[in-house]
């Protein structure tokens, strides 16, 4: 495996690679993430008063509405803020070191986005997969289009924040200490998959969802190690989320921003496994396309 660029990526983590710092860092990161969210609520209540708080609650309490989806995505951005504060506090390095070389990251990320767009365009014109499930309209097109710029920003914020934590902070700190990908790629991926395990939402399909998340985590870790920056992983993450959250979602499953939805429940043990298999195949081909893009 050609991971020479990975050595440059993890270099900033070497001076503070002690395991205790990583453990303390994860705890601090979680505390900061919760504190930032609580702080936002407090500021809204203090400056906006009861009227604003009530209006925002009404806007975001409908879990199938755009307000809930946008608020949830933007609040996950606090993960990135907490991660940057953590590395500055415990590891005495700047937040930019989590990304790798900025110019290189932007260029690589842009190439990955183009490659994935071309791939998905090709998939879209292929013959139907043979599924009986037909997409149904969700958001009115005018509303969807008006929300699209904000929705894209929200997805970039969410995807970037998660990649900062899993493929930035965790992968850098573990790789600075351990040479084996079985540690620096597998451990963050295991945590990433565990956080996507939701039996209350997916029922018996929860394991399949976690498996998909694990496959994604390994792919993102590989792209990061090959590129030596977070650019490709963020682009890969954001593009996958954009297609799933903005274009074609699953009805009742965080579908507030989707233009179309598939009329199926996440607990459906017949339809969801088949859909997950297709998603895994597309994920694999997308990973190959991203690898080719960063080699260009």
Secondary structure as GFF3:
##gff-version 3
##sequence-region A 1 296
A	DSSP	alpha_helix	4	10	.	.	.	ID=ss1
A	DSSP	three_ten_helix	11	16	.	.	.	ID=ss2
A	DSSP	alpha_helix	19	43	.	.	.	ID=ss3
A	DSSP	pi_helix	44	48	.	.	.	ID=ss4
A	DSSP	alpha_helix	49	61	.	.	.	ID=ss5
A	DSSP	alpha_helix	66	90	.	.	.	ID=ss6
A	DSSP	three_ten_helix	95	98	.	.	.	ID=ss7
A	DSSP	alpha_helix	102	124	.	.	.	ID=ss8
A	DSSP	beta_strand	135	137	.	.	.	ID=ss9
A	DSSP	alpha_helix	141	163	.	.	.	ID=ss10
A	DSSP	pi_helix	164	170	.	.	.	ID=ss11
A	DSSP	alpha_helix	171	177	.	.	.	ID=ss12
A	DSSP	alpha_helix	181	184	.	.	.	ID=ss13
A	DSSP	alpha_helix	186	195	.	.	.	ID=ss14
A	DSSP	alpha_helix	199	202	.	.	.	ID=ss15
A	DSSP	three_ten_helix	203	205	.	.	.	ID=ss16
A	DSSP	alpha_helix	206	227	.	.	.	ID=ss17
A	DSSP	alpha_helix	231	242	.	.	.	ID=ss18
A	DSSP	pi_helix	243	247	.	.	.	ID=ss19
A	DSSP	beta_strand	248	250	.	.	.	ID=ss20
A	DSSP	beta_strand	260	262	.	.	.	ID=ss21
A	DSSP	alpha_helix	271	295	.	.	.	ID=ss22
###
